[in-house]
């Protein structure tokens, strides 16, 4: 099995663990991301220096996946967007919660 096939399988396995509520996320539970042509999955772990949010995104099945790790302190956020009409996604930390919010654009 190729590395790409294993990565795709891991992404789909994590996506099946998606949290029960739409906007929030529990530690280690995965959340699917859809930004039009770009999609992926995100999860977080609680570490001493903050919440480590791990996001893996790829364009279609043939696109090279990228992994972004963001360390969020309370009140911080990270945003992902594409230049297309799919909009943007903001992942934020509010106290002990990690929230997902669709946004119109990253640029204000």
N, C-alpha and C positions, 0 to 999 in steps of 0.2 A: 504494500500500500504506500503510495507516495505521500510526501509531507503535506502537499496541498490537500489531498483527499482526507488525511487525518485531521487537518485543521478544519476543513468544512464539516466533517463529522462531529468534531468537538464543538463547533459553533452551534450546530443544530441540537446537540445534546444539551448544551447550556441553555439554549432557547426554550427547550421543553421544561426547564425548571422555573419558568417565568413566575413572578410574584402574583398573588391572587388579586391585589388591588392595582388599578390602572396607573396611578401617578407615583406611588411609593415603591420602594424596593427594600427587601430584607438583605442582610449580609449573605453573600455567596449566591443568592438567587439571581437568575439572569433575566434581562429585559431585552426584547427584540427592538431593533432600531430600523426604521424605514425612512430614508431620505430620497425616495424616488429610485434612481438608478444605483444608488449606494445604500447598502443595508449591512446589518451586523447585529452584534449583541454586546451588552454591557453588564458588568457585575461589580460589586465592591467588597472589600474586606476591611475590617476595623484593625488598625495598627496603632502603635504608640504615637507616631507623628501625624496621624490624621486618618481619614477614610481614603483608601486607595481604590479609585475607580478605574477599572480596566475596560477599555472599549476596543473592540475589534471590528473593523469596517472593510468592505470590499465592494468593487463595482462588478455586479453580476457574478456568475460562477467562474469566469475566466480571469477576473481582476486579481491583482496581487493584494492580499489582505495586509492591512496595517494595524498595528496595535498601539494604542495611546494609553499611558498610565498617568492619571492625574491624582495628586494628593490634595484632598479638600479639608480645610478647617471649617468650623461653623461659619455660615454666612457666605462661603465661597461657591463659585460655580464654574463650569466649563461648558462651552457651546460648540456645536458641530453644525456645519451648513454646506450646501452645494449651491452652485450658481443657478440652478433650475428652480422651478416653481414649487418644489417639494418643501421649501421653507427650511427651518433650522430646528435643532433640538438643544435644549439647555438642561444640563444635569447639575443640580444644586444640592448643597447640604444645608439643612435647616435643623440645627441642634443635633439630635441623634438619628435624623431621617435623611434619606437621599431621595430626591424628587426628580421626576422627568416632566418637562414642559415643552410643548411645541411652541415655537416662536415664528414670526413672519420672516425675520431676518436677524442675523448676528449684528449687522451694522445698524446703528441708531443715528 
